[in-house]
Amino acid sequence: MFQTLFGPVPSRRLGMSLGIDLVPLKVCSLNCVYCEVGPTTTLTLERKEYIPFNQVKKELTEFFQSQPDPDYITFSGSGEPTLNSRIGDVLILAKTLRPEIPVAVLTNGTLLYDPDVRHQIHNADVVLPSLDSATKTGFLKINRPQKNLKLEDYIQGLIDFRKEYPGQIWLEVFILPGYNDSEEELKALKQAILEINPDRIQLNTLDRPGTIKNLHSASRQDLQQIIDFWALDHVEIIAAAPLRKNIPSYRGDIESTILQTIARRPCTALDLSQLLGIHMNEVNKYLDVLDAEHKIESISGDRGFFYQISKK
C-alpha cells in the first residue's frame, strides 16, 4: 500500500488523477470552515520536508512500473502541498518519470508570496490555486488563516505568480452563502480576479459538511447569478459530483464497500479511509457522489461528521 500516493481518483476537473500527498493529515496554512478533509490540526506557514523525498521517489517509481498512466499527476491531499520544501524536486521527478503526463498543483495559493515556492512549482502544467474572499473580514471568517498570514500578501503572491508562470492558472472560488456572496464580497473578488488574471475562474460550493455546523451550499442558480454579476470571461461552474461516475477511474466496488460498511455502523471519512486502506481524498470523492444521490446522510458526533445510510 502506498503512503504518499492515492488513486487514481475520479477528479471533476482533471479526469483520472494520480494524487501525491506531501504533508501529513492535516497540515495547512488555512483552517477553512468548508474543508471536507477535516479541521486543520497543524496550522502553520513553516516549510519543511514533511514527507521524505526518497519515500515519494520510491513509490512513484514503483507505481509507474506496474500501473496504467493517469490523465494527470496531481499534487494535493491532506493539507497544503507547497508547505513541503521539496515539492519542486518531486515535481521534477514526476516530469522525468513520465514527461508526457501533465502535472497539476492543487494549492490554496497562500504561500505564493514566497519567491522560492513560485519557482519550485514553475514547471507544473497547470496550477489550481484558490481565493474565497478578497476582504479581510471574509478571509478571516471563511478561511481562518495562520495568524501571520496577511490577505494582501496572499493576493499579491497570486498576482506575482501570474506574471512569472507560463502555464495555466485555474482559480477556484468556493462560494458559501452568508460568508462570501454579498455584493461587497463579490465586488472585491472581481477586482482581485482582474488583477490576478487567471486563465479560468472555477466556482465551487459545498458537497458535504465542512468543519462546522449549519453551512449551506449555493445552488447552481446562485452560482450562475454570480457569473452574471461579474460579467467576466472564462468563468465556469465545476461539474456536479454525480458526473464522476462517468470517469473511467470511478470504481463501483469502492462505492459498494462504503455503503456496506456504513450500513453496519456510521463512520467518519477518516474511519472509512483507515478501514478501506485508501486515502482520505479518495474516500471523499465517493462520499460526494453518494451524498448527491441521497444514498447517505451525515450526523454530527464527538469526532466530527459521521456518515450513515440515508433514512429519507
Beta strands, then each sheet from edge to edge (+ up, - down):
strand 1: 5-11
strand 2: 15-20
strand 3: 27-28
strand 4: 42-43
strand 5: 72-75
strand 6: 103-106
strand 7: 126-128
strand 8: 168-174
strand 9: 200-204
strand 10: 235-237
strand 11: 296-301
strand 12: 304-309
sheet 1: 1+ 2- 5- 6- 7- 8- 9- 10-
sheet 2: 3+ 4+
sheet 3: 11+ 12-
end
